[in-house]
Amino acid sequence: MLFFQRLCSPKLFRFIFVGGLSTILDFVIYIILSSALPLNLSKFLSMCCSCTFSFFCNRSWTFRDTRRLKISHISKYIFVQTINIFVNVTSNSILFTVLHLNKLLSFCIATCIAMTINYILQKTIVFQHS
C-alpha cells in the first residue's frame, strides 16, 4: 500500500503536469527549429529552453523547495539536465535515424524515456530536501 501511495503522490502528479507543459514547449520549439536547423541541434536547443522552464516550475510548485537558491542547486540541476538532454537527444536520434520512426513518434518515445530518468534524478539529487 505504501508503494501505491508513493506512486500516486501529489508531487508525482505535479511533476507530470509540469513535464507536460515543458514537453509542449519543447515540441513547439523543436518543430520550428528543425525546419531550419539540423535535427540534433534543434532538439538540443528546444530541450535547453524547456529545462529552464521546468526548473523554476518544479522548484517552486512540484517540490515546493523554499530554500534560498544557491549555486549548488543550479549545479545539481545542470548536472541532471545534462544527463536528461543526452538521453533525450540520443534516444530521439536513434529512434529517428536508426529505427526510422517518424519525427513525432521518435520525439514522444524519447521524451518518455528521458522524463522517467529525469524525475528520479531530480527527486534524489536536486530536490532531495523538499
MODELLER restraints for C-alpha pairs under 7 A, 6 or more apart:
rsr = mdl.restraints
at = mdl.atoms
rsr.add(forms.Gaussian(group=physical.xy_distance, feature=features.Distance(at['CA:11:A'], at['CA:62:A']), mean=5.54, stdev=0.5))
rsr.add(forms.Gaussian(group=physical.xy_distance, feature=features.Distance(at['CA:11:A'], at['CA:63:A']), mean=6.48, stdev=0.5))
rsr.add(forms.Gaussian(group=physical.xy_distance, feature=features.Distance(at['CA:14:A'], at['CA:62:A']), mean=5.11, stdev=0.5))
rsr.add(forms.Gaussian(group=physical.xy_distance, feature=features.Distance(at['CA:15:A'], at['CA:58:A']), mean=6.69, stdev=0.5))
rsr.add(forms.Gaussian(group=physical.xy_distance, feature=features.Distance(at['CA:15:A'], at['CA:62:A']), mean=5.63, stdev=0.5))
rsr.add(forms.Gaussian(group=physical.xy_distance, feature=features.Distance(at['CA:18:A'], at['CA:54:A']), mean=6.53, stdev=0.5))
rsr.add(forms.Gaussian(group=physical.xy_distance, feature=features.Distance(at['CA:18:A'], at['CA:57:A']), mean=6.71, stdev=0.5))
rsr.add(forms.Gaussian(group=physical.xy_distance, feature=features.Distance(at['CA:18:A'], at['CA:58:A']), mean=6.91, stdev=0.5))
rsr.add(forms.Gaussian(group=physical.xy_distance, feature=features.Distance(at['CA:22:A'], at['CA:50:A']), mean=5.04, stdev=0.5))
rsr.add(forms.Gaussian(group=physical.xy_distance, feature=features.Distance(at['CA:22:A'], at['CA:53:A']), mean=6.76, stdev=0.5))
rsr.add(forms.Gaussian(group=physical.xy_distance, feature=features.Distance(at['CA:22:A'], at['CA:54:A']), mean=6.04, stdev=0.5))
rsr.add(forms.Gaussian(group=physical.xy_distance, feature=features.Distance(at['CA:25:A'], at['CA:50:A']), mean=5.99, stdev=0.5))
rsr.add(forms.Gaussian(group=physical.xy_distance, feature=features.Distance(at['CA:26:A'], at['CA:46:A']), mean=4.90, stdev=0.5))
rsr.add(forms.Gaussian(group=physical.xy_distance, feature=features.Distance(at['CA:26:A'], at['CA:47:A']), mean=5.79, stdev=0.5))
rsr.add(forms.Gaussian(group=physical.xy_distance, feature=features.Distance(at['CA:26:A'], at['CA:50:A']), mean=5.30, stdev=0.5))
rsr.add(forms.Gaussian(group=physical.xy_distance, feature=features.Distance(at['CA:29:A'], at['CA:46:A']), mean=5.26, stdev=0.5))
rsr.add(forms.Gaussian(group=physical.xy_distance, feature=features.Distance(at['CA:30:A'], at['CA:42:A']), mean=5.42, stdev=0.5))
rsr.add(forms.Gaussian(group=physical.xy_distance, feature=features.Distance(at['CA:30:A'], at['CA:43:A']), mean=5.59, stdev=0.5))
rsr.add(forms.Gaussian(group=physical.xy_distance, feature=features.Distance(at['CA:30:A'], at['CA:46:A']), mean=5.22, stdev=0.5))
rsr.add(forms.Gaussian(group=physical.xy_distance, feature=features.Distance(at['CA:33:A'], at['CA:42:A']), mean=5.23, stdev=0.5))
rsr.add(forms.Gaussian(group=physical.xy_distance, feature=features.Distance(at['CA:34:A'], at['CA:42:A']), mean=5.22, stdev=0.5))
rsr.add(forms.Gaussian(group=physical.xy_distance, feature=features.Distance(at['CA:40:A'], at['CA:89:A']), mean=6.49, stdev=0.5))
rsr.add(forms.Gaussian(group=physical.xy_distance, feature=features.Distance(at['CA:43:A'], at['CA:89:A']), mean=6.25, stdev=0.5))
rsr.add(forms.Gaussian(group=physical.xy_distance, feature=features.Distance(at['CA:44:A'], at['CA:85:A']), mean=6.86, stdev=0.5))
rsr.add(forms.Gaussian(group=physical.xy_distance, feature=features.Distance(at['CA:44:A'], at['CA:89:A']), mean=6.62, stdev=0.5))
rsr.add(forms.Gaussian(group=physical.xy_distance, feature=features.Distance(at['CA:47:A'], at['CA:85:A']), mean=6.43, stdev=0.5))
rsr.add(forms.Gaussian(group=physical.xy_distance, feature=features.Distance(at['CA:51:A'], at['CA:81:A']), mean=6.99, stdev=0.5))
rsr.add(forms.Gaussian(group=physical.xy_distance, feature=features.Distance(at['CA:59:A'], at['CA:65:A']), mean=5.33, stdev=0.5))
rsr.add(forms.Gaussian(group=physical.xy_distance, feature=features.Distance(at['CA:63:A'], at['CA:127:A']), mean=6.63, stdev=0.5))
rsr.add(forms.Gaussian(group=physical.xy_distance, feature=features.Distance(at['CA:63:A'], at['CA:130:A']), mean=5.64, stdev=0.5))
rsr.add(forms.Gaussian(group=physical.xy_distance, feature=features.Distance(at['CA:64:A'], at['CA:130:A']), mean=6.39, stdev=0.5))
rsr.add(forms.Gaussian(group=physical.xy_distance, feature=features.Distance(at['CA:65:A'], at['CA:127:A']), mean=6.96, stdev=0.5))
rsr.add(forms.Gaussian(group=physical.xy_distance, feature=features.Distance(at['CA:65:A'], at['CA:130:A']), mean=5.32, stdev=0.5))
rsr.add(forms.Gaussian(group=physical.xy_distance, feature=features.Distance(at['CA:73:A'], at['CA:126:A']), mean=6.33, stdev=0.5))
rsr.add(forms.Gaussian(group=physical.xy_distance, feature=features.Distance(at['CA:76:A'], at['CA:125:A']), mean=6.82, stdev=0.5))
rsr.add(forms.Gaussian(group=physical.xy_distance, feature=features.Distance(at['CA:76:A'], at['CA:126:A']), mean=5.56, stdev=0.5))
rsr.add(forms.Gaussian(group=physical.xy_distance, feature=features.Distance(at['CA:77:A'], at['CA:126:A']), mean=5.80, stdev=0.5))
rsr.add(forms.Gaussian(group=physical.xy_distance, feature=features.Distance(at['CA:80:A'], at['CA:121:A']), mean=6.34, stdev=0.5))
rsr.add(forms.Gaussian(group=physical.xy_distance, feature=features.Distance(at['CA:80:A'], at['CA:122:A']), mean=6.86, stdev=0.5))
rsr.add(forms.Gaussian(group=physical.xy_distance, feature=features.Distance(at['CA:84:A'], at['CA:114:A']), mean=5.61, stdev=0.5))
rsr.add(forms.Gaussian(group=physical.xy_distance, feature=features.Distance(at['CA:84:A'], at['CA:118:A']), mean=5.87, stdev=0.5))
rsr.add(forms.Gaussian(group=physical.xy_distance, feature=features.Distance(at['CA:87:A'], at['CA:114:A']), mean=5.85, stdev=0.5))
rsr.add(forms.Gaussian(group=physical.xy_distance, feature=features.Distance(at['CA:88:A'], at['CA:110:A']), mean=5.19, stdev=0.5))
rsr.add(forms.Gaussian(group=physical.xy_distance, feature=features.Distance(at['CA:88:A'], at['CA:111:A']), mean=6.12, stdev=0.5))
rsr.add(forms.Gaussian(group=physical.xy_distance, feature=features.Distance(at['CA:88:A'], at['CA:114:A']), mean=5.31, stdev=0.5))
rsr.add(forms.Gaussian(group=physical.xy_distance, feature=features.Distance(at['CA:91:A'], at['CA:110:A']), mean=5.30, stdev=0.5))
rsr.add(forms.Gaussian(group=physical.xy_distance, feature=features.Distance(at['CA:92:A'], at['CA:106:A']), mean=5.30, stdev=0.5))
rsr.add(forms.Gaussian(group=physical.xy_distance, feature=features.Distance(at['CA:92:A'], at['CA:107:A']), mean=5.82, stdev=0.5))
rsr.add(forms.Gaussian(group=physical.xy_distance, feature=features.Distance(at['CA:92:A'], at['CA:110:A']), mean=5.08, stdev=0.5))
rsr.add(forms.Gaussian(group=physical.xy_distance, feature=features.Distance(at['CA:95:A'], at['CA:101:A']), mean=5.77, stdev=0.5))
rsr.add(forms.Gaussian(group=physical.xy_distance, feature=features.Distance(at['CA:95:A'], at['CA:106:A']), mean=5.28, stdev=0.5))
rsr.add(forms.Gaussian(group=physical.xy_distance, feature=features.Distance(at['CA:96:A'], at['CA:102:A']), mean=6.21, stdev=0.5))
rsr.add(forms.Gaussian(group=physical.xy_distance, feature=features.Distance(at['CA:96:A'], at['CA:103:A']), mean=6.28, stdev=0.5))
rsr.add(forms.Gaussian(group=physical.xy_distance, feature=features.Distance(at['CA:96:A'], at['CA:106:A']), mean=5.63, stdev=0.5))
